[in-house]
């Protein structure tokens, strides 16, 4: 983590519950989540996770490197050259 800052999911859930009780905000899933969809040319994986704001870029980089490393070590042929690779934050 960043310095001595440690984020616990239970703390985040408690804080989010206070926000949803105080404001008209929809409850959200706070645990990490992966969804899969199809477009015309590819299978699209969306990864959502909570991260300390100072670690956003580093966390995204580590996750992407781990995914690519695992893909290229898989016993199947993986071809990324024809697939548009869109890595974006939302």
N, C-alpha and C positions, 0 to 999 in steps of 0.2 A: 504494500500500500504506500501511500504518500506520507512520509514522515511517521508520526504517531497516530495519524488519522486512520481509524478503522470503521468501515461501514458494515453494519450487521443488518441482514434482511428483516429481522424482527423490529429493529428500531425504525427502519424505513417504513415498514407496514404500519407501525403505530403513528408515525408522523403523517402518513398518507391518509389514514383513517380520520385524523383530526381535520385535515384539509377538506375531505369529502363531507364531513359533518358540518363544517363551518360554511363552505361554499357549495354552489350547485355544480359539482364536478362528478363525473362518472368514475366509479371505482375502476381501478386498472389492475392488470395482472403484473405483479412486481418480480416474479421469479423469471430467470432466463427462459427464452422461448425461441424455437426455430420453427418457421413455417415454410411450406413448399408450395410453389405454384408453377404453372407452365405458361410460357409465351410462345410466339411462333417459332423461335429458334432454340430455345433452351429450357432447362429446368432452373427455376429461380429459387434460391434459398434466402430467406430473410432471418437475420439473427437479431434478437432484441435482448438487451441486458442492462442492468443498472451499474453504473460506474461512477466513481468519484470524479467530479468535473475536471480536476487537474490531471487526471490520468486518461482522458478520453482518447487522445491520439495514440498514446503508447498501448493502451488496451486493444484498440482496434487493430493496430499493427501486429501485436502478438497473436491475436485471434486469426487474422488473415494468414500470417506466416505458418501457423500450426495447421490450418485447413489445407493450404497449398502443399505443405510438406507431406501431410497424410495422403492427399490425393495422388501425388507423384510416387509415393511408396506403395500404393495399392497394387494388387496383382492384376489390374485391368489397365487397358490403355485409356489415358485421359488426354483429351485434346482441347486446349483452351484457345488455340489460335483462331478458330472460326466463331467463337462465342464472344459477344460483346460483354466485357467484364465491367460492371457498374458498381463501384464501391462508394456508397453515399451515406451520410448521416441524416437522420430526420427526426 
